[in-house]
């Protein structure tokens, strides 16, 4: 956290230890932190240079920590000044860009075509890192430029507290990496819903910038996308997202990682073993997990693959649920599951 004043992790540990102890010798700090005394002495020298520690006036060979509000104030003030200058430069460049765009094309600042995997990846990262409040996304087929496991920018944005809302196409649930990313997203408090059909990929940043894919451009078939800032078109894309969001099913994971499915507009009551007391005439947690995946539209084979179960096991459990409810079709099973409070819509 103190990188902004040029200090490494070890120096920060030494400073924090001094804050808690009030005063300490280099040897005492080394023992407390299980560090080499020479390294602790080096960190103390760096901290003293930055005005964060000083030799104790009353205790020989001891160091004391300077108050953080006093010691770090100059660095914070300098950082604020640098940020203000950076914002001023960005505004100046944006004004220049708008003037140049207005001379060449009236829509230059409203839409932009980006083509090529590298350019798409770079611009997508820029959009995420530039988001301050809310990021909306529609996810359809397999990614072209950035896969779930490659999206490091998302971790940074989530740590900043940016709200995420994502609508995921149902067929993406059959993809193992997508399910892992989904579990992580839900664990971090991101909101995810699953829809039978998602019309297009879409990313919207703070309701002021959207990225939507285009058909491949040129004979090379390079992927391309359109960056949209035009207010009217932007509102239409946001409206498309909100419509998909309202029609989709919220998903969640129970404490043990089991997938749960909610109905649009509220929770279904489909729960995991941590919140469900299973009786003989009730489905067990695995039954509920199978049912939740079936309700998203997955086939028996896809459910078996996703849960690492045998196909016959899945079918046998579904048959047990049908016997339990006294029905002969899966359509009736869904209705009875609702009536019994296993799910709700």
C-alpha positions as CSV (number, residue, x, y, z in Angstrom):
1,X,0.0,0.0,0.0
2,X,3.0,2.3,0.4
3,X,4.3,1.8,-3.1
4,X,3.2,5.4,-3.9
5,X,6.1,6.7,-1.7
6,X,8.6,4.2,-3.2
7,X,8.6,1.6,-0.4
8,X,8.5,-2.1,-0.9
9,X,6.4,-4.7,1.1
10,X,9.2,-5.4,3.6
11,X,9.5,-1.7,4.5
12,X,5.8,-1.5,5.0
13,X,5.8,-4.5,7.3
14,X,8.5,-2.8,9.4
15,X,6.6,0.5,9.5
16,X,3.4,-1.2,10.6
17,X,5.2,-3.2,13.3
18,X,6.6,0.0,14.7
19,X,3.2,1.6,14.6
20,X,1.9,-1.2,16.8
21,X,4.9,-1.4,19.1
22,X,5.5,2.3,19.6
23,X,9.2,1.8,19.7
24,X,11.6,-1.0,18.9
25,X,15.1,-2.0,18.2
26,X,16.1,-3.4,14.8
27,X,16.8,-6.7,16.4
28,X,13.4,-6.7,18.1
29,X,11.7,-6.0,14.8
30,X,13.7,-8.7,13.1
31,X,12.6,-11.2,15.7
32,X,8.9,-10.1,15.5
33,X,8.8,-10.2,11.8
34,X,11.1,-13.3,11.3
35,X,13.3,-11.3,9.0
36,X,17.1,-10.9,8.7
37,X,18.3,-8.1,10.9
38,X,20.4,-6.6,8.1
39,X,17.2,-6.4,5.9
40,X,15.3,-4.8,8.7
41,X,18.1,-2.2,9.2
42,X,18.0,-1.5,5.5
43,X,14.2,-1.0,5.6
44,X,14.6,1.3,8.6
45,X,17.1,3.4,6.6
46,X,14.6,3.7,3.7
47,X,11.8,4.6,6.1
48,X,14.0,7.2,7.8
49,X,14.9,8.8,4.5
50,X,11.1,9.1,3.7
51,X,10.4,10.6,7.1
52,X,8.3,7.7,8.3
53,X,10.6,6.6,11.2
54,X,13.2,8.3,13.4
55,X,15.6,7.3,16.2
56,X,14.0,7.4,19.6
57,X,15.0,10.5,21.7
58,X,14.5,8.6,25.0
59,X,15.4,5.0,24.2
60,X,18.8,4.2,22.9
61,X,19.0,2.0,19.8
62,X,15.2,2.2,19.4
63,X,13.2,3.6,16.5
64,X,9.8,5.2,16.6
65,X,7.2,5.6,13.8
66,X,6.2,9.0,12.6
67,X,2.4,9.7,12.6
68,X,1.1,8.5,9.2
69,X,-1.1,11.6,8.7
70,X,2.0,13.8,9.0
71,X,4.6,11.6,7.4
72,X,2.5,10.6,4.3
73,X,0.8,14.0,3.8
74,X,3.5,15.4,1.4
75,X,3.4,12.3,-0.8
76,X,-0.4,12.4,-0.9
77,X,-0.4,16.0,-1.8
78,X,2.1,15.4,-4.6
79,X,0.0,12.5,-5.9
80,X,-3.2,14.6,-5.9
81,X,-1.3,17.3,-7.8
82,X,-0.1,14.7,-10.4
83,X,-3.6,13.3,-10.8
84,X,-5.1,16.8,-11.3
85,X,-2.4,17.6,-13.9
86,X,-3.1,14.2,-15.6
87,X,-6.9,15.0,-15.7
88,X,-6.2,18.4,-17.1
89,X,-4.0,16.9,-19.9
90,X,-6.7,14.3,-20.7
91,X,-9.4,17.0,-20.9
92,X,-7.1,19.1,-23.2
93,X,-6.4,16.2,-25.5
94,X,-10.1,15.2,-25.5
95,X,-11.0,18.8,-26.6
96,X,-8.3,18.6,-29.3
97,X,-9.6,15.3,-30.5
98,X,-13.2,16.6,-30.6
99,X,-12.1,19.6,-32.7
100,X,-10.2,17.4,-35.1
101,X,-13.0,14.9,-35.3
102,X,-15.6,17.7,-36.0
103,X,-13.5,18.9,-38.9
104,X,-13.3,15.5,-40.5
105,X,-16.5,13.7,-39.5
106,X,-19.4,14.8,-37.4
107,X,-19.6,11.4,-35.8
108,X,-15.9,11.0,-35.1
109,X,-16.3,11.3,-31.3
110,X,-19.5,9.2,-31.2
111,X,-18.5,5.9,-32.8
112,X,-15.2,4.2,-33.4
113,X,-14.3,0.9,-35.1
114,X,-11.6,-1.3,-33.5
115,X,-10.3,-4.3,-35.4
116,X,-7.8,-7.0,-34.6
117,X,-7.4,-9.2,-31.6
118,X,-4.6,-7.2,-30.0
119,X,-6.5,-3.9,-30.5
120,X,-9.7,-5.4,-29.1
121,X,-7.9,-6.8,-26.1
122,X,-6.2,-3.5,-25.4
123,X,-9.4,-1.4,-25.7
124,X,-11.5,-3.8,-23.6
125,X,-8.9,-3.5,-20.9
126,X,-9.1,0.3,-21.2
127,X,-12.8,0.2,-20.9
128,X,-12.7,-1.9,-17.7
129,X,-10.0,0.0,-16.0
130,X,-11.7,3.3,-16.9
131,X,-15.0,2.3,-15.2
132,X,-15.8,4.0,-12.0
133,X,-19.2,2.9,-11.0
134,X,-20.9,0.2,-13.0
135,X,-20.0,-2.3,-15.7
136,X,-22.8,-4.1,-17.7
137,X,-22.1,-7.1,-19.9
138,X,-23.9,-9.5,-22.2
139,X,-21.9,-12.7,-22.8
140,X,-22.7,-15.1,-25.7
141,X,-20.4,-17.5,-27.5
142,X,-16.7,-18.1,-26.7
143,X,-14.6,-15.0,-26.4
144,X,-12.5,-13.8,-29.4
145,X,-10.0,-11.6,-27.7
146,X,-10.0,-12.1,-23.9
147,X,-11.0,-15.3,-22.1
148,X,-12.2,-15.5,-18.5
149,X,-8.8,-16.7,-17.3
150,X,-7.0,-13.8,-19.1
151,X,-9.1,-10.9,-17.7
152,X,-6.8,-9.5,-15.1
153,X,-8.3,-6.1,-15.4
154,X,-11.5,-7.4,-13.9
155,X,-9.8,-8.2,-10.6
156,X,-8.5,-4.7,-10.3
157,X,-11.9,-3.1,-11.1
158,X,-13.7,-5.4,-8.6
159,X,-11.2,-4.5,-5.9
160,X,-12.1,-0.9,-6.5
161,X,-15.8,-1.7,-5.7
162,X,-17.2,-1.3,-9.3
163,X,-20.6,-2.9,-9.6
164,X,-20.8,-5.7,-12.2
165,X,-24.0,-7.0,-13.8
166,X,-23.7,-9.8,-16.3
167,X,-26.2,-11.8,-18.4
168,X,-24.8,-15.1,-19.6
169,X,-26.1,-17.2,-22.4
170,X,-27.3,-20.6,-21.1
171,X,-25.1,-22.6,-23.5
172,X,-22.0,-21.0,-21.9
173,X,-22.6,-23.0,-18.7
174,X,-21.3,-26.1,-20.4
175,X,-17.8,-24.5,-20.6
176,X,-15.6,-25.4,-17.6
177,X,-13.6,-22.2,-17.4
178,X,-16.8,-20.2,-17.7
179,X,-18.2,-22.0,-14.7
180,X,-15.1,-21.4,-12.7
181,X,-15.2,-17.7,-13.6
182,X,-18.9,-17.6,-12.7
183,X,-18.2,-19.1,-9.3
184,X,-15.4,-16.6,-8.6
185,X,-17.7,-13.7,-9.8
186,X,-20.5,-14.7,-7.5
187,X,-18.0,-15.2,-4.6
188,X,-16.8,-11.6,-5.1
189,X,-20.4,-10.2,-5.0
190,X,-20.9,-9.7,-8.8
191,X,-24.4,-10.2,-10.1
192,X,-24.9,-12.8,-12.8
193,X,-28.0,-14.0,-14.6
194,X,-28.5,-16.7,-17.1
195,X,-30.8,-16.3,-20.2
196,X,-31.9,-18.8,-22.7
197,X,-30.9,-16.5,-25.5
198,X,-28.5,-13.5,-25.5
199,X,-28.7,-11.5,-28.7
200,X,-25.2,-10.1,-28.8
201,X,-22.1,-9.5,-26.8
202,X,-22.0,-6.2,-25.2
203,X,-20.1,-4.2,-22.6
204,X,-21.3,-0.9,-21.2
205,X,-19.1,1.3,-18.9
206,X,-20.8,3.7,-16.6
207,X,-23.6,4.1,-19.1
208,X,-21.4,6.4,-21.2
209,X,-19.4,4.0,-23.4
210,X,-20.4,0.7,-25.0
211,X,-18.5,-1.9,-26.9
212,X,-20.5,-4.2,-29.3
213,X,-19.0,-6.7,-31.8
214,X,-19.1,-6.3,-35.6
215,X,-18.8,-8.9,-38.3
216,X,-15.2,-9.7,-39.2
217,X,-13.7,-7.1,-41.4
218,X,-11.7,-7.5,-44.6
219,X,-10.5,-10.7,-46.3
220,X,-8.4,-11.6,-43.3
221,X,-11.5,-12.1,-41.2
222,X,-10.2,-10.1,-38.3
223,X,-12.6,-9.6,-35.4
224,X,-13.9,-6.1,-34.9
225,X,-16.0,-4.1,-32.5
226,X,-17.8,-0.8,-32.4
227,X,-17.2,1.7,-29.6
228,X,-20.3,3.7,-29.0
229,X,-20.6,7.1,-27.3
230,X,-23.6,8.4,-29.3
231,X,-26.3,9.1,-26.7
232,X,-29.3,7.7,-28.7
233,X,-27.5,4.5,-29.7
234,X,-26.0,4.1,-26.2
235,X,-29.5,4.4,-24.7
236,X,-30.8,1.7,-27.0
237,X,-27.9,-0.7,-26.1
238,X,-28.5,-0.1,-22.4
239,X,-32.2,-0.8,-22.9
240,X,-31.3,-4.0,-24.6
241,X,-29.2,-5.0,-21.7
242,X,-31.9,-4.2,-19.2
243,X,-34.5,-6.2,-21.1
244,X,-32.2,-9.2,-21.1
245,X,-31.5,-8.7,-17.4
246,X,-35.2,-8.7,-16.5
247,X,-35.9,-11.9,-18.5
248,X,-32.9,-13.8,-17.2
249,X,-32.5,-16.0,-14.2
250,X,-30.2,-14.9,-11.4
251,X,-27.7,-17.6,-10.3
252,X,-25.8,-18.0,-7.2
253,X,-23.6,-20.6,-5.5
254,X,-24.3,-22.1,-2.1
255,X,-21.6,-22.2,0.5
256,X,-20.4,-25.5,-0.8
257,X,-20.2,-24.4,-4.4
258,X,-23.5,-25.8,-5.6
259,X,-25.2,-23.8,-8.3
260,X,-28.5,-22.3,-7.4
261,X,-31.1,-20.8,-9.8
262,X,-33.4,-17.9,-9.0
263,X,-36.4,-16.6,-11.0
264,X,-36.5,-13.1,-12.6
265,X,-37.3,-10.5,-10.0
266,X,-36.5,-12.5,-6.9
267,X,-35.0,-15.6,-5.2
268,X,-36.5,-19.0,-5.9
269,X,-35.8,-20.7,-2.7
270,X,-33.5,-23.3,-4.4
271,X,-30.8,-23.7,-1.7
272,X,-27.8,-25.7,-0.8
273,X,-27.1,-28.1,2.0
274,X,-26.1,-25.3,4.4
275,X,-29.7,-23.9,4.4
276,X,-31.8,-27.0,3.6
277,X,-32.8,-29.7,6.0
278,X,-33.3,-32.8,3.9
279,X,-36.1,-35.1,4.8
280,X,-37.0,-38.5,3.2
281,X,-39.6,-36.8,1.1
282,X,-37.3,-33.9,0.0
283,X,-34.6,-33.8,-2.6
284,X,-31.0,-33.8,-1.3
285,X,-28.5,-31.1,-2.2
286,X,-27.3,-33.0,-5.4
287,X,-30.9,-33.4,-6.5
288,X,-31.4,-29.6,-6.2
289,X,-28.1,-29.0,-8.0
290,X,-29.3,-31.2,-10.9
291,X,-32.7,-29.6,-10.9
292,X,-31.2,-26.1,-11.0
293,X,-29.0,-26.9,-14.0
294,X,-31.9,-28.6,-15.8
295,X,-34.0,-25.5,-15.3
296,X,-31.3,-23.5,-17.1
297,X,-32.0,-25.7,-20.1
298,X,-28.9,-28.0,-19.9
299,X,-29.4,-31.6,-21.2
300,X,-28.9,-34.6,-19.0
301,X,-25.5,-35.2,-20.6
302,X,-24.4,-31.6,-20.0
303,X,-25.5,-31.8,-16.4
304,X,-23.6,-35.0,-15.9
305,X,-20.4,-33.5,-17.4
306,X,-20.8,-30.3,-15.4
307,X,-21.2,-32.1,-12.0
308,X,-18.8,-34.9,-12.8
309,X,-21.5,-37.5,-12.5
310,X,-22.5,-40.4,-14.6
311,X,-25.3,-39.9,-17.1
312,X,-27.2,-42.8,-15.6
313,X,-26.8,-41.2,-12.1
314,X,-28.3,-38.0,-13.3
315,X,-31.2,-39.8,-15.0
316,X,-31.8,-42.0,-12.0
317,X,-31.9,-38.9,-9.7
318,X,-34.3,-37.1,-12.0
319,X,-36.5,-40.2,-12.1
320,X,-36.4,-40.2,-8.2
321,X,-37.6,-36.6,-8.2
322,X,-40.4,-37.6,-10.5
323,X,-41.4,-40.5,-8.3
324,X,-41.1,-38.3,-5.2
325,X,-43.6,-35.8,-6.8
326,X,-45.8,-38.5,-8.4
327,X,-45.5,-37.1,-11.9
328,X,-44.8,-38.8,-15.2
329,X,-43.2,-35.9,-17.2
330,X,-40.4,-33.4,-16.6
331,X,-42.8,-30.5,-17.3
332,X,-44.9,-31.7,-14.4
333,X,-41.8,-32.1,-12.3
334,X,-41.0,-28.4,-12.8
335,X,-44.5,-27.4,-11.8
336,X,-44.5,-29.6,-8.7
337,X,-41.0,-28.3,-7.7
338,X,-42.5,-24.9,-7.7
339,X,-45.5,-26.0,-5.7
340,X,-43.4,-27.7,-3.1
341,X,-41.1,-24.7,-2.7
342,X,-38.0,-26.2,-4.1
343,X,-38.0,-23.5,-6.7
344,X,-40.1,-20.4,-7.3
345,X,-40.6,-18.0,-10.2
